[in-house]
Amino acid sequence: MREEIQKTLIGIELLRKKFLKQSRVVVSALAVVAALLVFSYLYFPLEQSPRDIITIFFIGCMVCIVLVVKIYSVVIPKNYLAFQKIAQAIEILEKSNVDIAYEEAYRCIKKAHETLKKIELYPDIWHTQVNEASERFLENIELIVLPATSTSSIKIEHLEEIALATISEGSLKIEEVNKSLESNYEKHKPQPKKIEIISRTLHESSAMKALFSLTLGYGLILMICLIFVAFTQQDFKVFATENPEIIILGGFGFSGITFWKTK
């Protein structure tokens, strides 16, 4: 199992480098476009107003963000990201078996569990068995693996089985891991800490998500506008008064993207 895990980790690293390379191309193109827009406005008498330039730049930013997100989701699937986190937990526990090592491993496995929960199940009845096995697998990670890790009783060989199950095709491997976990450990749902309850409530609250997205979205558009007025030597208050739709629509657009990504 160890050899297969290492081989998969190498493959993920290669995919990550591919993603970074593609992302650099997108970001570089955005930087070139931004530089050309600023240079053209400063040194050439164009008919376009600052509003037109910012609108073009805003659309370019939106397109680039969507491209980067799409490339990332295609290049590195969520189950491979979860696999990477579990492999990280294995590596931590191999190096040390002290309490702090198990705490760090717990955080890695919890992150993997949260990532796996974001994977959509198959919508058709032909994959009912796979869906049922996957749901049971997620439940076992939450009710068996995480509690066992918090009490320092999880075995590394079982984590290796779990890691490989996350990237397996079909339900056979997942079913084997489910049976192994259920026969070797006791299911126990730990009482969540108060801070975890508060954190989960805030995270799951649509109002809090919307507030976070609005804050991030309008903060980002304000930063872009501040950079622009600094380059063009304008007064920000005057710019905001003359071009309110740029800030309003821009902030709303970025807020929509961040809200969609946190759903």
N, C-alpha and C positions, 0 to 999 in steps of 0.2 A: 504493500500500500504506500509505503514511504516513497518509493521510486516514482509511482504514478502521481503522487501529490507534487513532488518536486518538478516533474515534467510539466504538469498543468500550470504550476506557478511560473515556470519559464515562459510558457505560452501566453499567460496573462500579461507578463512583463513586456513581451514583444507587442501585444495588442495595445498596451498602454503607451508604448513609444510611438506606435503608429498613430494613435489618437493625438498625442502631443504634437507630432509632426503636422498632422492635418489642421490642428487648432492653431498652430503658429502661422500657417498659411492664411487662415481666415483673419486672425488678429493683425497680421502684417498688412493684409489688404485693407483692413479698416483703418489702420494707422496711416497708410499712404493716402487714402481718400480724405481723411481728416486733415492731413498736412496740406494736401492740394487745395482743399476748400479754404483753409485759413490763408494760405499763400495767395490764392487768387483774389480773395476779398481784400487783402492788405495792399497788394501791388498792382492790381489790374482793375480798371473801371468797369465792373460788371453791372448788368441791369438787375441781377438778383439782389433782393434785400436780405438783411441778416436773418429775417424770418424764413426765407426760402432756403438759405444755407443750412440753418439749424434743422429745418424739416427734413431736408435730404440726409443730413448726418444722422438724425434720429431714426429714419427708416433704415439706413445702413446698419446702425447698431442693432435694431430689432432683428433684421435678417441674419446678421452674424451670430447673435445669441441663439436664435432658433437653429441655425446650422450647427453650432458647437454642441448644443444639447442633443440634436438628432444624431450627430456623428458619435457622440459618447455612448448613447443608448444602443446604437448598432454595433459599435466596435467591442464594447465590454458589457455583456448581458448582466442582469442583476444577480443571477445565481452564481456567476463567476466572481462577482464582488463579494458575495456571502462566503463562497469557498475560500477566498483570499483571507477574510477575517478569521475564519475557523483555523486555517493553516497558521495564521499569526498566533492564535491562542495556543496551538500545539507547540510552536517554536518557543513560546514564553515558558510553558510548563516543562519543556525538555531542559531548559537552562536552569530552572529553579523551581522548587516546590514549596517555597515559603508563602505565607498568607498574601503578601502583596502581589505575588505572581499570579495567584488564583484570582485576585481582584481584577487584575489587568486582563486576564483570560476571560473572566466573566463579562467585562465590558466589550471585548471583541465578539464573543458569542452572542451577546445581546444585540449588538449592531448587526451581526449576520442575520439574526432572527427578524429584526425590523426590516432589513432589506428583502428577505424572502417573502415577508407578508405583503410586499408591494407588487409581487408577481401575480398577474391576473391568471385565474384558472381557465381551463378550456371551456368554451361556452356550449359545446355540443355534447350529446349523451354518449357518444362513442368514447369519450375520455373520462367517464364517470369514475372508473377504477383508479385512474391516475389522480384525479382531483381528490378523491377520498383519502388515498394514501398520502398525498401532499398535505392535506389538512391535518391528518393524524400526525404527520411528521413535524409540522409546525407546533402542534400541541405538545408533543413529546419534548421538543427543544425547550419550550416554555415551562412545562411542569416537571420535567425530569432533568434535563441537561443543565439548565441554569441553576436550579437548586443544588444539584450535585456539585457544580463548580463552586458555588458560594460556600459549601461545606467542605471543600477540598477533597471530595470523594470521587470525582469524575476520573475515568481512566483514559489515558492518551489514545489507546487503540480504538476506543469507542468514538473519540473525537475524529480520528482518522476515517472511520467508517462514515460518520456524519458528513465530513467534508466531501468525500467522494460521492455520497448520495445526492448532494446538492447539485452536482453537475451530471448526474446519470440520466440516461434516456429511459423513458417508461417508468413503471412503478415497481419493478422487481427488486431493484437495489434498495429503494426507499422502504418497501415492505420488510425486507430483511433487517434493515436498521431499526425499524419500528419494533419488531419482535425482539431484537437483541436488547434494546433499551428497556422495554417493558418487562423483560425477564431478569434483568440485572439490577434494576433500580426501582425504587418506590416512587410513585407519582405523588407529588406534594406541591401544592400551590402556596408559595410563601406569602405572608401578609405584606402587602406593599407599604413602604414607608410613607409618612405624610408628605414628604417633599416630592416623592414619586407620584403620589396621587395628584398633588397640585400641578406638577409639571405635565402629567398626562392630560389633566383636565384643560389646562391652557393650550396644550398642543392640539387636542381634539376639538377645541372650541372654534367654530367657524368665525365668530366675531374676532377672536384673537388672531386667527390666521389673516383675516381681512385687514385688521389694524397693522399687523406686521408687514403685510404686502404693500399697503398704502405708504407706510413709513419708508420702506426700502425703495419703492418705486419713485416717490417724489423726492427722496433724498438723492437718488441717482440722477434724475433729470435736473435738479438744482445744481448738482456738482458739474454736470456737462455744461449748463448755462453759465456758471461762474467761470469755468475754464474759457468758454468762448468770449465772454465780455472782457476777460483779462487779456486775451490775445488781441481783441479788437479795440481795446482801450475805451470801453463804454462804461457808463454808470449802470450798475445792476438794477437799481430801482427804476430808472427810466426804461431800461430794456424790458423789465417785467411788466411795467405799466402799459407799454406799447404792444407787447406780445404775450398777453395772458394765456391765449389758446395753446401756445407752445408748451408752457409749463403745465397747464391743466391736462391737455391731451397726452403729452409726453409722460407725465407722472402716472396718469391712468393706464397708459399702455404698459409701462414697466410693472406697475402694480398687478395688472392682469397676468403677466407672464409669471411673476413670483408666486402669485396665488395658485395658478395652475400647477406649478412645479411642486408646491407643498401639499397638494390634495392627497 
